[in-house]
Amino acid sequence: MCKKIKITKKQKNVLKFIKRSMKRRGIPPTVREIMHYFRFKSSRAAQHYISILIKKKLLKPRRLNGLKRRVARGLKLRKTYTFV
């Protein structure tokens, strides 16, 4: 069962970039790699898009042994969704 989720064009592009990177290299891109690819002026902009995708449950952060600290390159893709 697919859920319908509203996302912007930019959010969709960031998600596609993350998926493509994981498929090609086997690991998700760093925040800096996302920043450089989309020509954001700060890494905070890239982190903002990642946070939005996590809140919309399209990405899932990996945690270090159940702690609140996230792991470097610690993103997992969620199940397939349809976008509105």
C-alpha positions as CSV (number, residue, x, y, z in Angstrom):
1,M,0.0,0.0,0.0
2,C,1.5,3.3,-1.0
3,K,0.8,6.5,0.9
4,K,0.4,9.8,-1.0
5,I,2.7,12.5,0.2
6,K,3.0,16.1,-0.8
7,I,6.6,17.2,-1.5
8,T,8.0,20.1,-3.5
9,K,10.0,19.7,-6.7
10,K,13.3,20.5,-4.8
11,Q,12.6,18.0,-2.1
12,K,11.9,15.4,-4.8
13,N,15.2,16.2,-6.5
14,V,17.1,15.9,-3.2
15,L,15.5,12.5,-2.6
16,K,16.3,11.3,-6.1
17,F,19.9,12.4,-5.7
18,I,20.2,10.5,-2.4
19,K,18.6,7.4,-4.0
20,R,20.9,7.5,-7.0
21,S,23.9,8.0,-4.8
22,M,23.0,5.0,-2.7
23,K,22.4,2.8,-5.7
24,R,25.7,3.8,-7.4
25,R,28.0,3.8,-4.4
26,G,26.1,1.8,-1.8
27,I,26.2,4.6,0.7
28,P,24.2,7.8,1.1
29,P,25.8,11.2,0.2
30,T,27.2,13.5,2.9
31,V,25.5,16.8,3.6
32,R,28.4,18.5,1.9
33,E,27.9,16.4,-1.2
34,I,24.3,17.4,-1.3
35,M,25.2,21.0,-0.8
36,H,27.7,21.0,-3.6
37,Y,25.5,19.2,-6.0
38,F,22.5,21.6,-5.6
39,R,24.8,24.6,-5.2
40,F,23.4,25.6,-1.8
41,K,25.4,28.3,-0.1
42,S,25.5,26.5,3.2
43,S,25.4,23.0,4.5
44,R,22.4,24.0,6.7
45,A,20.3,24.2,3.6
46,A,21.1,20.6,2.7
47,Q,20.5,19.5,6.3
48,H,17.1,21.3,6.2
49,Y,16.0,19.3,3.2
50,I,17.1,16.1,4.8
51,S,15.2,17.0,8.0
52,I,12.0,17.6,5.9
53,L,12.4,14.3,4.2
54,I,12.8,12.6,7.6
55,K,9.7,14.3,9.0
56,K,7.7,13.2,5.9
57,K,9.0,9.7,6.6
58,L,10.7,9.3,3.2
59,L,14.1,8.9,4.9
60,K,15.1,7.4,8.2
61,P,18.2,8.4,10.2
62,R,20.4,5.6,11.5
63,R,21.3,5.9,15.2
64,L,24.4,4.8,17.0
65,N,23.5,1.8,19.1
66,G,20.0,3.2,20.0
67,L,21.4,6.5,21.2
68,K,20.2,9.8,20.0
69,R,23.5,10.5,18.1
70,R,23.2,9.9,14.3
71,V,25.8,8.0,12.3
72,A,27.8,9.7,9.6
73,R,26.1,9.0,6.2
74,G,23.4,7.5,8.3
75,L,20.3,7.6,6.1
76,K,18.0,4.8,5.1
77,L,15.3,5.0,2.4
78,R,11.8,4.2,3.5
79,K,9.2,2.2,1.4
80,T,8.0,3.5,-1.9
81,Y,5.5,6.4,-1.9
82,T,3.5,8.2,-4.5
83,F,3.9,11.9,-4.6
84,V,1.1,14.4,-5.0
